[in-house]
Amino acid sequence: MATTTLELGIDLGGVKSVAQLGAPRSLASLRQRRGRSGRRKGAPAVLRVYVREQPLTGTSGPLDALRPETIRAVAAVRLLLERYVESPRHGVGLATVAIHQILSLIVERGGMSAGGLFNALFGAGPLVALDQEMFLGLLRAMGDPAVGLIEQAPDGQIMLGVLGERLTSDREFYAIFETDEEWSLRHGARPLGQIPISNVLFVGSILAFAGRRWRVIAVDDRAKVLNVEPHRSGRLPLFERQAVEPLGDRLAQEMRAVYLAQDLPAYADPAATALLQEGSDAFAAFDLSRRAVLADGPDTHVLLWRGGEMNGVMAVALLAMGAETEVHDLGVTLTNTTTDHARILLETVAARAPSAAELSAFVVNLSEAKFDAYAPQAVLRRLWERRHEAYVTQLPEVALQAVRLIDMAPSLQRLST
């Protein structure tokens, strides 16, 4: 049974067991999938999680030795048993929802004034986050002759344009969600392939693809195309860096709790138990209960134990100071950066964190939802700022916490088995 079948609520009734391929990234999705089994009276709900891990070699890095995929699977099960469910991400896709509702209301009424649309849609609920200036910016972008979503009659009524007619008559229009998009990577004129990305992107981002690192040099947000060049740090850790779904704060923090507990749960099979022991042993060997950084050759890993949103905001803040950063589930990697230099960068963030507006200027993947491509960049940028304001406010505290521990960063040797 496919994931989409499990999540759309199609009732098959006789499902005895649900298999999760890969460590879970969302408790809400995991609970929903698990709930598809055990629907008959007296039958238990059975969930099996399968995680793929690579053997450690002489070139494996410290993040690989921590076995974060297996640890995340255990952390997710622990939270599942606690009946924890993360809160929905607020503010994601608001521009898409606004465009969708504007078009839908015009279809329903046959035409409306700009004031009527604003009063009907933006006075309450989630769309209240879009003020009148942002609303007018959306209307201007939708009415651009090159776009043609809407047009205005001589009497001021706003009606559907050519593209608006075509979109709203398609049966796909009313599904506001869409499948996760992948980005195309190009090196010069040569296409490299496609990857899913959920983390924040900026010119200078470091990506892992095809067994090596690449640096983003240009971005076409609407076409979802990244122009990249090979990064001078060629070695690539086994630890997966790209993901479709961002990790939440609570799950990231629970991963650290698993390491600290050094727990070997009864539900783990022998292979999983051995991997958990490996990860716990590495965590203890690196003294990560008291330390926040790992030196890894020319790179420094800053372990924040926060979710994707906080890690991304920290990466942008460090980029703004000239650092090359790579975002992952455990924190941020500063490429070609010593621990001493990492300390200076983090101290700067702790002393004077940039504002959300300053950081948003570096972000290039602002289009996140179905109709975002029709929204002006200025509106998408302001929505990004509002959605990340709380994380930006926490930057000094998070940076300071890492600074307090960075002096004690261990000197690491390569691990091999």
N, C-alpha and C positions, 0 to 999 in steps of 0.2 A: 504494500500500500504506500502511495507517495505521500510526501509531506503535505502537499496541497490538499489531498483528500482528508488528512487528519485535521488540518486547521480550518477547513471550510465547514466542518461539522456534518459531513455526509455520514449518516448513521448506518454502519454495516452490521451492528449488533453483535456478531459473533467473534469479534477480535479478541484473542486470548492474550497476546503479547505485542508490545510496541517496541521497535528498535530505533534508537537514536544513533545515527552515524556521525561521529565527531562529537567533541565535547560541547555541551550546550552553551549558548551565549545569552539566552533569555529564559527566565523562569516562567514568564507568562506563556511562552510558546511550549516550553517543556511540560508544564502542567496540562495544557490543552491536549498535547499529543498523548501523554500518559492516560488521560481521561477517556481516550477512545477505546481502551481495553477494560475488561472487567465490568461490562455493562449488564451482564446477565445476573440474576439474583444469586448471591452466594459466591460469585466468581471474583477473585482478586484482580486488581489492576496491576499488570506486570510491565515493567519498563526495563529494557536492557540498553546500556550505553556502550558503544564500540568506539574505541579511540585508536588511531594509527600513530605509532611512534617509530622513529628511526633509531638504529643503534648508534651509540656514541663512537666517535673515531678520534684519531689524534688531532684532527682539525676542528672538532666540535668546540663550540664556545660555551661560556658559563650559563647563558640562557638556555641552551640545549640541555645542559646537565640538570637544570631545575625541573625538567619534565613538566612544563606548565600546562600542556594539554590534558594530561592525566589528572593533574592537581585540580584543574578547572572542572573536570567532570565530577570529581568527588565534592568539590565546593558546591556545585549545582545540586547534587543529590542532598547534601546537608541542608541547603536552603529549602529544597523541596519538602523535606521531612519537617522543617519548621513552618511550612505553609506560607513561606514568604513569596510575594509577587511584587515585582518592581512597579513603580508608578509609570504611567504612560509618558512618553517624551512630549513635553508641551512645546507648541510653537513650530513643530516640523511641518512643512508643507502648507503654511498659511496662505502663501501667495497662490498656490494651486487651488486651494479650497475657495479663495475669493474669486478667482477667475471662473472656476466651475459654477459657483453660485450666481455670479453675474450673468453668465450665459444661460443658466437654467431659468432664472427669473425672467429674462427677456423672452425665452421660448414660451414660458407660461403666460406672460402678459401681452406678448406681441410687440412690446416696446415700452420703455420707461425713461423718465428723466434721470439725469445724473443724481439729483437730490433724492429722488424716490428710491433709487438703488441704494444709495448710502444709508438712508434712514431705515430701509427694510433689512439690510444685511449687516451693517457695521455698528449698530447701536448697543449690541449686547452679545454675550457668548465669546468664543475664541477670537472672532474677527474684530472684536473691539480693539485688539492690538494694532490694527491698521488705522491710522488717523486719516483725516481728510486729505492731507497732502499726499500720503501714500496711495490712497484710493484714486485720486486724480492722476497720479503717476501711472497707475495700472490702466486706467481708462485710456490715457494718451498712448500707451504702448500697445494696447489691444486695438486701438483705432488707427494705428499707423497704416497707411496704404500698402506698405510692403508686407504687413501682417494680415490685416483684413478680418480680424475676429468680430469687430463691431464697426458700425458707422452711425453717423448722426444725421437725422433728417433736418430739413430747414426749420421745423418747429421746435427743435431741440430734443426730440425723442431719440433715444439710443436704440438701434435695431441691430440685428445680426448682420455681419458682413459675409463675404463669400466663404471665407474659411470657417467662420462661426456657423454658417448654415451646414457646411460639410461635417464639421466636428459633432454638432449636436444631433445630426440625423444618423450618426454611426452608433450602433448598439454598444460599442466600447466606451462611449462618452460617459455613461453614468457610473461606471466603475472608477472611483476616484483613486484607487490604489493601482499599482502596476508592478510587474515583476522587477526585481533588482537589476539595474542597468550595469553593464560592464563598460570599462573605459578601454579605448584602443590605444596601444602604445606604438609610437613611431620613432625610429632613429634616422633622422634625415628623411629620405624618401622611402626608406625600407620599413614596412610594417613588421612589428615584432609579435603581436598577439593581443589578447584582451585579458583584463583582470578586473575583478570586483573591488571597489574601494568604498569604505565607510568613513575612514578617518579624514580629518581636515587636510586639504591639499593647498600647496603654495609653491610658487616658483622657487626651486631649491630643495623641494621635498626629495627624500631618498626613498626609492621603492625597490622591493625585491622582486625579480622576475627572471625566469629561465636560468636559475642558478647563479645569478650575479646581482649586483646593485646597480641601479640607474638613478641619475639625477634629473629631475624635471626642469626643463628649460623654457617650455612654453605650454600654454593650456588653452584649448578651445572648449569652454564649458558647455555650450549648446550642443556641439557635435560629439562631446565626450571623447575628445582626442588629447592625448598627452604626448608632447614631443620631448624625448629624453636623450641623454648621452650617457655613455658608460662612466660609472663612478670609479675613482682611482682606488678605492678600497674594494678589491675584487672578491674577497672571501665572503661567502654568504652563510649565516647560521642556518641550521635545520629548522629552528623555531619559526613557525609561520608568522608572517608580518601583516599580510593583507587579510581583510575579512569583510564580508558583506554587511554584517550586523555589529554595531558598536557594543562593547561590553559596558554594563552598568557599574556604578561605584560599589554597590553592595556585593556583587559577585566578585569583583576584583579584591575587595577587602577580605572576603571569605576565603579566597585563595591563600592569602597570607596566614589566615587563621588555621588552615589545613597544614601548612608548613610548620607553624608553631606547635600545633597539637601533636605532630608526628603520629597521627592516627592511622592505623591500618584496618579499615572497616571490614566487617564480615562479608559484606556484599561484593567486595572486590575479588576477582578470581586470582589465581597464582601469578599470572603475568602482570596484572594491574598492581597487585601487592608489591611485586618486585620493582616496578617502575615508581610506585609511590615511595618506596624505601630509597631508591636512587635520588629522587627529587628532594626528599627530606634530608638525606645525607649531604647533598650539595648545599642546600640552604644552610645547614649547620656549619659545614666546612667554610663557607663564605661569610659566616657570622652575620647573616642578614637579619637576625632579630634585632641587631644594634646598628646595622650599617645600611646605607641607602644607595650605594654606588658599587658598580663592578667595573674594574679596568679590564678591557678585553683587547689586547694588542694596542693599536693606535686609537681605539674607540673607548668611550666611557658610557656605560648604561646607568641611567638614573632611574631607580625603581620607586615609583610613586604610589603604587597599589591603589590607583584610582581608575575610574572608567575611561572610555574613549573620549568623552567630551573634555574632561580635565586634562588628559594627556595631550590632546590636540591643541588646547589653548596654551599649555605650557610650551609645546613645540613651536607654536607661532611666536610666543614671547621671546624664546631663545633665538629663533631665526631673525627677529627684528634687531638683535644685537650682533648679527653676523655669523651665527653658528649654523652648521649643517646638521639637521635633525631628522630622525626617523622615528615615527610613532609606532608603538606596539602595545599589546595588552598589559604589560607590566610597567610601562612608563615611556621613557624617551631615550633614544640612543643619540649621543653626540659623536658624530664621526670625526676621526682625526683630531680628537680633543683629549687632552690629559685630564686627570682628576683635578689637578690644580687649576687648570683653566675652567673646568666645569664649575668649580667652587666660585670663581670670580663671576661667572655668568649668573649663577643662581643667587649670589649675594646681590647682584645688580637688580634682579627681578624682585627679590625680597625687599630691597630698599625703595625701589620705585617701579611698581608694576605699571605697564602701559594700560590705557583705557581700552574698552571694547571697540570703540571707534578706530583707535590706532591699530589694533590687531586686525580688524576686519579688512583693512586696506591690503593686507598680505594674502587673504584667503581668495582662492580662485574657483573652488568647486561649490559655488553658492546655489546652483540649481540642484535640488534634491528630490523633487516630486514631479508628478506627471505633466503639469502645465507650467512649471517654473520657467521654461524657456521663453514663454511669452511675457514674462514679467520683467520690468526694467531692473538693471543691476543695482541701482540706487535703493530700490525697495527691498530687494533680496538682501542687500548688505545691512540695511537697518534692522531687518528681521533677525539676521544672524547676530547682530550686536545685542538685541534684546534677549534672545534665547540664551546667549552665553554670558550675560552680565554677571550672574551669580558666580560662575566659574572664574571669571576675570577678577572678581572681588576676592576670591580665595587664593589667588596666585601668590601674594607675598607670604601667606602662612604656609602654603605647600612648599614653596621654595626654601623658606627658612628651616622647615623641618628637615629637608634634605641637606642643607648646609651644616646643620648641627652634627650630622653623622658622617659627612664626607671626609673629614680628616682621618677617620679610622678605616678608610677604604683599604681592603686587603690587596695584596699583590697575588695575582692568580696564576696558577699553572694550568696548562691544558689538561683536560680530563680525558681519559680513554678507557675503553673496556675491551 
